Every structure is written in C-alpha cells, then in structure tokens.
Amino acid sequence: MQCHGSIIKMDKNKRPTVDTWPNSGMGTIWPDGSVGNCATCHTRHKFDIAEARKPEACASCHLGPDHPDIEIFNNSKHGHIYRTEGHTWKFDDAPGSWEPGSYRAPTCATCHMSGIGDLENTHNVTRRLHWNLWAKVSKVRNSKDPLSMWTGDGPKGRLEMKRVCSNCHSKQHITGFFTQGDNAVKLYNEAYWAPAKKMKEELKAKGLLKANPWDDKFQVVFYHSWHHEGRRARQGAMMGAPDYAHWHGFFELMQDMNEMKAIYKNRMKSGKIEEH
C-alpha cells in the first residue's frame, strides 16, 4: 500500500479510514475517483521541484533485491558523477528549461520525465521505455490499455529515450549502448526464462509441484530467477550498471538454473517430490 497506493475509503465522519490512509502510493485512488499522488515525489507542505528531480525521490520505492534501481543508478557512471558533484547542480529550473549545464549527468527524472532538448515534460514514467523489464518475460511495450503490463509504444519510446541521450552522447555511443542492452534482455528471455518455464510446465503436467509454491524449492528458485535476479540482470544492463547486470544478475541466474535443473531431473526420474 505504501508504494502502490490504496483506494481511499471514508468513515461515517467523512474522514479517511486508518486502513487506507495515510500512504505515499503512486496509484492511490481518491474518493472523487481521481488517481495518483503528487506527494510521492513532491513531498507535502513544500512541493519542491528540486526535491522531486533528485534520485532520492525515486528511491523510496525503487530499491531492494527485486528492483534495485537506486543501487543500479549509483553503480552507473551517471550516479557516480551525481554523488560526486550533484550538490553543486541547479535543480530548481522551470519545467522545460532544465537542461545539461544545470547538471552534468542525468538523474532518473532527466531520462524518464524531463523536457530535455526538444522533448516535452511527461509524468508518464513508462513513456520512454522500450521493454517491460519487470515482467517474467520482457516484451516490447505495445498496448493502449493502461492496466496492461505492456502498456505504451515501445518503438516510439525508444526513439524518445535516444533523443534524451543525444543531448550528451554521440549517435555511435547511443546505438552501441542500446544494442548491448537489448542483447542482454534477449539473453534473459531465451537462455533463462524460456527453459525455466518449460521445466516448470513439465513438472506441473506430471503433478510434481507442491500446491504451496513457497514450500516447494523448485518454485521458490523459479520465482527468484525472474522476480529478483532476472530483473537485476535486465535493469542493470539497460541502465548502465555492469555489476548489477552480471554478478547480481546473470551470475546468480546461472546458479538458479543449475539448481532448478537438478531438482527437475531428480523429480522427473523418480516421479516424486523430494522430502527435504
């Protein structure tokens, strides 16, 4: 609730109920039907644009083992520059005029939201994204349904993100970076997700999965492989954090695959679920 929000309910005195308020959730639904929560990034009483432009605003939710975006940012060269000299940058420029010069490296808001160059400001933080990197398998965004995992226009988003990058980087650098990132996402899809899903489906067909997935070693490792390691591999690659892409991502994915294969082979051979 604190991250995603809640449906605000009112008590008999027309005050928010304690089980729905307070929260800082981005997707809060208010009694009048409106959706969203500005205070998620622009905290109450001040509504400071400079505060919302700093990566710490995003770090309230985007951290931890399943989507360590602030850690990924800090591991990237952009984050290194920000943490070295960001305290000297100008964060309070008017929307549409916050450009390189006010800062030397982008923050989360620069890439995903700002009116940099000839782009317009947006509060749709997925607008410039090509892939869905948090799903079990990454697909190019291609849906107009706001509740779809694939909401957005991935090819258009990629073009806009490249326009963000072009304010500082050469065309060769941009092309090379996104090609490498796309290859990492495809590697996850084809070499890790696809075979893991196939093993799970075959075990399920033979009744070799426990009803409680959290009491089933195969299913626990399977979950971590996409929800933790798989996300870190993909997000690390697409945000320029090599240690998260490799050691916290693909290296741990390889360990997951080895463990799942061993469990799969044992169950398929014995026709039983191991006791321990």
VENNOR-V368207 format. One record per pair of residues at least 12 apart in sequence whose ideal C-beta (glycine too) atoms are under 10 Angstrom apart, sorted by the first residue. I is the first residue (numbers start at 1). GAP is how many residues later the second one is. D is the distance in whole Angstrom. If there is no record, write none. Layout:
I;GAP;D + I;GAP;D
This chain:
1;18;9 + 1;19;8 + 1;20;10 + 1;21;10 + 1;22;5 + 1;23;9 + 1;24;6 + 1;27;9 + 2;20;9 + 2;21;5 + 2;22;6 + 2;23;6 + 2;38;10 + 2;58;9 + 2;59;8 + 3;20;9 + 3;21;8 + 3;22;6 + 3;23;7 + 3;24;9 + 3;37;9 + 3;57;8 + 3;58;4 + 3;59;9 + 4;19;9 + 4;20;10 + 4;21;5 + 4;22;7 + 4;23;5 + 4;24;9 + 4;57;8 + 5;15;9 + 5;18;6 + 5;19;8 + 5;20;2 + 5;21;6 + 5;22;4 + 5;23;4 + 5;24;7 + 5;25;10 + 5;30;8 + 5;31;8 + 5;32;6 + 5;35;8 + 6;13;8 + 6;14;5 + 6;15;8 + 6;16;10 + 6;17;6 + 6;19;6 + 6;21;9 + 6;22;6 + 6;23;7 + 7;13;7 + 7;20;10 + 7;21;8 + 7;22;5 + 7;23;9 + 7;24;9 + 7;28;10 + 8;12;5 + 8;13;6 + 8;14;10 + 8;15;9 + 8;17;10 + 8;20;6 + 8;21;7 + 8;22;5 + 8;23;6 + 8;24;10 + 8;29;10 + 9;12;8 + 9;20;10 + 9;22;8 + 10;21;6 + 14;17;9 + 16;14;10 + 16;15;8 + 22;17;9 + 22;22;10 + 23;14;8 + 23;16;10 + 23;17;9 + 24;13;7 + 24;15;6 + 24;16;5 + 24;17;9 + 24;19;9 + 24;20;10 + 24;36;7 + 24;37;8 + 25;12;6 + 25;14;10 + 25;15;7 + 25;36;9 + 26;12;10 + 26;13;10 + 26;14;5 + 26;15;9 + 26;34;10 + 26;35;7 + 26;99;9 + 27;13;9 + 28;12;8 + 35;111;9 + 36;87;8 + 38;14;9 + 38;85;9 + 40;12;9 + 40;17;8 + 40;18;9 + 40;20;7 + 40;21;8 + 41;12;9 + 41;13;10 + 41;16;5 + 41;17;8 + 41;19;9 + 41;67;10 + 41;68;8 + 41;72;9 + 41;82;9 + 41;84;10 + 42;15;8 + 43;14;8 + 43;17;10 + 48;43;9 + 48;44;8 + 49;42;7 + 49;43;6 + 49;44;8 + 49;45;8 + 49;46;7 + 49;49;9 + 49;60;9 + 50;39;9 + 50;40;8 + 50;41;4 + 50;42;4 + 50;43;9 + 50;48;10 + 51;40;8 + 51;41;9 + 52;39;9 + 52;57;7 + 52;61;9 + 53;36;9 + 53;37;10 + 53;38;5 + 53;39;8 + 53;40;9 + 53;45;7 + 53;49;10 + 53;50;9 + 53;54;6 + 53;55;9 + 53;56;5 + 53;57;8 + 53;60;8 + 53;61;8 + 54;28;8 + 54;32;8 + 54;35;9 + 54;37;6 + 54;53;6 + 54;54;9 + 54;55;8 + 55;14;9 + 55;15;6 + 55;18;5 + 55;19;8 + 55;23;9 + 55;24;7 + 55;27;7 + 55;28;9 + 55;31;9 + 55;51;10 + 55;52;5 + 55;53;5 + 55;54;8 + 55;55;10 + 56;14;8 + 56;51;9 + 56;52;10 + 57;13;10 + 57;50;9 + 57;51;8 + 57;52;8 + 58;12;7 + 58;15;8 + 58;49;8 + 58;50;5 + 58;51;8 + 58;54;9 + 58;67;9 + 59;12;9 + 59;14;8 + 59;15;9 + 59;49;9 + 62;46;8 + 62;173;9 + 64;164;9 + 65;159;9 + 65;162;9 + 65;163;5 + 65;164;9 + 65;166;9 + 65;167;8 + 65;183;9 + 66;68;8 + 66;158;9 + 66;160;10 + 66;161;6 + 66;162;5 + 66;163;10 + 66;164;10 + 66;165;6 + 66;166;8 + 66;169;10 + 67;66;9 + 67;67;6 + 67;160;9 + 67;161;9 + 67;164;6 + 67;165;8 + 67;168;7 + 68;160;9 + 68;163;9 + 68;164;6 + 68;167;8 + 68;168;8 + 68;173;9 + 68;176;7 + 68;180;8 + 69;39;7 + 69;64;10 + 69;162;10 + 69;163;10 + 69;166;7 + 69;167;10 + 69;170;7 + 69;172;9 + 69;175;10 + 70;38;8 + 71;161;9 + 71;165;9 + 71;170;8 + 71;172;9 + 71;173;7 + 71;177;9 + 72;160;8 + 72;163;6 + 72;164;5 + 72;165;10 + 72;166;9 + 72;167;5 + 72;168;8 + 72;169;4 + 72;171;9 + 72;172;5 + 72;173;9 + 72;176;9 + 72;177;10 + 73;33;10 + 73;34;8 + 73;35;7 + 73;166;7 + 73;167;9 + 73;168;7 + 73;171;10 + 74;167;8 + 74;170;10 + 75;161;8 + 75;164;9 + 75;165;8 + 75;166;4 + 75;167;8 + 75;168;5 + 75;169;6 + 75;170;9 + 75;173;9 + 76;29;9 + 76;30;10 + 76;160;9 + 76;163;6 + 76;164;4 + 76;165;5 + 76;166;9 + 76;167;10 + 76;168;9 + 77;28;7 + 77;163;6 + 77;164;9 + 78;25;10 + 78;26;9 + 78;27;4 + 78;28;6 + 78;29;8 + 78;30;9 + 78;32;9 + 78;33;9 + 78;90;10 + 78;161;8 + 78;162;7 + 78;163;10 + 79;26;8 + 79;27;10 + 79;28;9 + 79;29;10 + 79;160;9 + 79;161;9 + 79;162;8 + 80;25;8 + 81;22;9 + 81;23;6 + 81;24;4 + 81;25;9 + 82;21;8 + 82;22;8 + 82;23;6 + 82;24;8 + 82;25;6 + 83;22;10 + 84;20;9 + 84;21;9 + 85;18;9 + 85;19;7 + 85;20;9 + 86;17;7 + 86;18;9 + 86;19;8 + 86;21;8 + 88;15;9 + 88;16;9 + 89;12;10 + 89;13;6 + 89;14;4 + 89;15;7 + 89;16;9 + 89;18;9 + 90;12;4 + 90;13;7 + 91;12;8 + 91;16;9 + 91;18;9 + 93;21;10 + 94;21;10 + 95;18;9 + 95;19;8 + 95;20;6 + 95;25;9 + 95;26;5 + 96;18;9 + 96;19;4 + 96;20;9 + 96;23;9 + 96;24;8 + 96;25;6 + 97;17;10 + 97;18;8 + 98;12;8 + 98;16;6 + 98;17;7 + 98;18;7 + 98;23;9 + 99;15;8 + 99;16;9 + 99;17;6 + 99;18;7 + 99;68;7 + 100;16;8 + 100;17;9 + 100;67;6 + 100;68;6 + 104;64;9 + 105;63;8 + 106;58;7 + 106;59;9 + 106;61;9 + 106;62;8 + 108;17;8 + 108;131;9 + 109;12;10 + 109;16;9 + 110;54;7 + 110;57;9 + 110;58;10 + 111;14;10 + 111;17;7 + 111;18;10 + 111;49;10 + 111;50;7 + 111;53;5 + 111;54;8 + 111;128;9 + 112;12;9 + 112;13;5 + 112;14;8 + 112;15;8 + 112;16;6 + 112;17;8 + 112;49;9 + 112;52;9 + 113;12;6 + 113;14;9 + 113;15;9 + 113;51;10 + 114;50;8 + 114;53;10 + 116;47;8 + 116;48;6 + 116;49;10 + 116;50;9 + 116;51;5 + 116;52;9 + 117;46;6 + 117;47;7 + 117;48;10 + 117;49;7 + 117;50;5 + 117;51;10 + 118;45;7 + 118;48;10 + 118;49;10 + 119;41;6 + 119;42;10 + 119;44;6 + 119;45;7 + 119;48;9 + 120;40;10 + 122;38;9 + 124;22;10 + 124;27;9 + 124;28;8 + 124;33;10 + 126;15;7 + 126;20;10 + 126;25;7 + 126;26;5 + 126;28;10 + 126;31;8 + 127;14;10 + 127;24;10 + 127;25;7 + 127;26;8 + 127;29;9 + 127;30;6 + 127;33;7 + 127;34;9 + 128;24;9 + 128;26;10 + 128;28;9 + 128;29;5 + 128;30;8 + 128;31;9 + 128;32;5 + 128;33;4 + 128;34;9 + 128;35;9 + 128;36;7 + 129;12;6 + 129;22;10 + 129;23;6 + 129;24;10 + 129;25;7 + 129;28;5 + 129;29;8 + 129;31;9 + 129;32;7 + 129;109;9 + 130;22;9 + 130;23;9 + 130;24;4 + 130;25;7 + 130;26;9 + 130;27;5 + 130;28;4 + 130;29;9 + 130;30;10 + 130;31;7 + 130;32;10 + 130;48;8 + 130;51;9 + 130;52;8 + 130;55;9 + 130;108;8 + 131;19;10 + 131;21;10 + 131;23;7 + 131;26;9 + 131;27;9 + 131;50;9 + 131;51;8 + 131;54;6 + 131;55;10 + 131;58;10 + 131;103;7 + 131;104;10 + 131;107;7 + 132;16;9 + 132;17;6 + 132;18;6 + 132;19;9 + 132;20;8 + 132;22;8 + 132;53;10 + 132;102;9 + 133;48;10 + 133;52;7 + 133;55;9 + 133;97;9 + 133;98;7 + 133;99;10 + 133;100;9 + 133;101;5 + 133;102;5 + 133;103;10 + 133;104;9 + 133;105;6 + 133;106;9 + 134;15;8 + 134;92;9 + 134;93;9 + 134;96;9 + 134;97;6 + 134;100;8 + 134;101;8 + 135;14;5 + 135;15;8 + 135;58;10 + 135;91;8 + 135;92;10 + 135;95;9 + 135;96;9 + 135;99;10 + 136;13;9 + 136;53;10 + 136;57;7 + 136;60;9 + 136;61;8 + 136;86;10 + 136;87;9 + 136;89;9 + 136;90;5 + 136;91;8 + 136;94;8 + 136;95;10 + 137;12;10 + 137;48;10 + 137;51;8 + 137;52;6 + 137;53;10 + 137;55;10 + 137;56;5 + 137;57;8 + 137;60;8 + 137;89;8 + 137;93;9 + 138;12;10 + 138;44;10 + 138;46;10 + 138;47;5 + 138;48;8 + 138;50;7 + 138;51;6 + 138;55;8 + 138;88;10 + 138;92;9 + 138;93;10 + 138;96;6 + 138;100;10 + 139;15;8 + 139;46;10 + 139;50;9 + 140;12;9 + 140;13;9 + 140;14;4 + 140;15;7 + 140;17;9 + 140;18;9 + 140;42;10 + 140;45;10 + 141;12;6 + 141;13;4 + 141;14;9 + 141;15;9 + 141;16;6 + 141;17;9 + 142;12;6 + 142;13;9 + 158;20;7 + 158;24;9 + 161;13;9 + 161;17;8 + 161;77;10 + 162;12;5 + 162;13;8 + 162;15;9 + 162;16;7 + 165;12;8 + 165;13;8 + 177;60;10 + 177;61;9 + 177;63;7 + 178;60;8 + 180;57;7 + 180;58;9 + 180;60;10 + 180;65;10 + 181;53;8 + 181;54;10 + 181;55;10 + 181;56;5 + 181;57;4 + 181;58;8 + 181;59;8 + 181;64;9 + 182;55;9 + 182;56;8 + 183;54;8 + 184;49;7 + 184;50;7 + 184;51;10 + 184;52;8 + 184;53;4 + 184;54;7 + 184;61;6 + 184;62;10 + 184;65;8 + 184;66;8 + 185;48;9 + 185;49;5 + 185;50;10 + 185;52;7 + 185;53;7 + 186;48;10 + 187;46;8 + 187;47;9 + 187;50;9 + 187;63;7 + 187;66;9 + 188;37;10 + 188;38;9 + 188;41;9 + 188;42;6 + 188;43;9 + 188;45;6 + 188;46;6 + 188;49;9 + 188;61;8 + 188;62;8 + 188;65;7 + 189;41;9 + 189;45;9 + 191;59;9 + 191;62;9 + 191;63;9 + 191;66;8 + 192;33;7 + 192;34;8 + 192;37;9 + 192;38;6 + 192;41;8 + 192;57;10 + 192;58;8 + 192;61;5 + 192;62;8 + 192;64;8 + 192;65;6 + 192;68;10 + 193;32;8 + 193;33;6 + 193;37;7 + 193;60;9 + 195;62;7 + 195;65;9 + 195;66;8 + 195;69;10 + 196;22;10 + 196;25;9 + 196;26;6 + 196;29;6 + 196;30;8 + 196;34;9 + 196;57;9 + 196;60;8 + 196;61;7 + 196;64;6 + 196;65;9 + 196;68;9 + 197;25;8 + 197;28;10 + 197;29;9 + 198;66;9 + 199;19;8 + 199;23;8 + 199;58;9 + 199;61;6 + 199;62;7 + 199;64;9 + 199;65;4 + 199;66;9 + 199;68;10 + 199;69;9 + 200;18;7 + 200;19;7 + 200;22;6 + 200;60;8 + 200;64;8 + 202;62;8 + 202;65;9 + 202;66;7 + 203;13;9 + 203;15;7 + 203;16;9 + 203;19;10 + 203;57;10 + 203;60;8 + 203;61;6 + 203;64;6 + 203;65;7 + 203;70;9 + 204;15;10 + 206;61;8 + 206;62;7 + 206;65;7 + 207;60;10 + 207;64;9 + 207;66;9 + 208;55;9 + 208;56;9 + 208;58;10 + 208;59;4 + 208;60;7 + 208;62;9 + 208;63;7 + 208;64;8 + 208;65;6 + 208;66;10 + 209;13;10 + 209;58;9 + 209;64;8 + 210;63;6 + 216;47;9 + 216;57;7 + 216;58;10 + 217;42;8 + 217;43;9 + 217;45;10 + 217;46;6 + 217;56;9 + 217;57;8 + 217;59;9 + 218;41;8 + 218;42;6 + 218;44;10 + 218;45;5 + 218;46;7 + 218;48;10 + 218;49;8 + 218;55;9 + 218;56;9 + 219;41;10 + 219;44;10 + 220;39;10 + 221;34;9 + 221;35;5 + 221;36;9 + 221;37;10 + 221;38;5 + 221;39;5 + 221;42;8 + 222;34;8 + 222;37;10 + 222;38;6 + 222;41;10 + 223;33;10 + 224;28;8 + 224;29;9 + 224;32;6 + 224;35;10 + 225;27;8 + 225;28;6 + 225;30;9 + 225;31;4 + 225;32;7 + 225;34;9 + 225;35;7 + 226;27;9 + 226;30;9 + 228;20;9 + 228;21;9 + 228;24;8 + 228;25;9 + 228;28;9 + 229;19;7 + 229;20;6 + 229;21;8 + 229;22;8 + 229;23;4 + 229;24;5 + 229;25;9 + 229;26;8 + 229;27;6 + 229;28;10 + 230;19;8 + 230;20;9 + 230;22;9 + 230;23;6 + 230;26;9 + 231;13;10 + 231;17;10 + 231;18;8 + 232;12;5 + 232;13;8 + 232;14;10 + 232;15;9 + 232;16;5 + 232;17;4 + 232;18;9 + 232;20;8 + 232;21;9 + 233;12;6 + 233;13;8 + 233;14;10 + 233;15;8 + 233;16;3 + 233;17;5 + 233;18;9 + 233;19;8 + 233;20;6 + 234;15;7 + 234;16;10 + 235;14;8 + 236;12;7 + 236;13;5 + 236;14;9 + 237;12;7 + 237;13;9
